[in-house]
Amino acid sequence: MSLGFELVRRLDGLVYRFRQDGEFNGRPSFKRVDLDVWCQWVPERGWCTFGADGVHNGWSLTGRAAQGAFPPEGPWRSWKAGKSYLYDLRRADE
């Protein structure tokens, strides 16, 4: 079974799919299926997303204390190029 999840943008229902791709900092690492965008665990930030430029641009709103070995389901916020969006993360294992 392949671990994965979807980020669903609340504004318009746009779906971004992520699949497990290796490990990072001892936890699963996830890559967006259509772009060089990653979701990984970073000790000082918790689970977050970042692009090829290495800049963190998305994070869970559940708080780091509630985060475990998988990106937490629920609300996520992104910030890129002066725009912010709210997403919902949902598991989508295959």
Sequence and secondary structure as in RCSB ss.txt:
>XXXX:A:sequence
MSLGFELVRRLDGLVYRFRQDGEFNGRPSFKRVDLDVWCQWVPERGWCTFGADGVHNGWSLTGRAAQGAFPPEGP
WRSWKAGKSYLYDLRRADE
>XXXX:A:secstr
   EEEEEETTT  EEEEEEEEEETTEEEEEESSSS EEEEETTTEEEEE TT  EEEEESS GGG  SS  SEE
EEEEETTEEEEEEEEE   
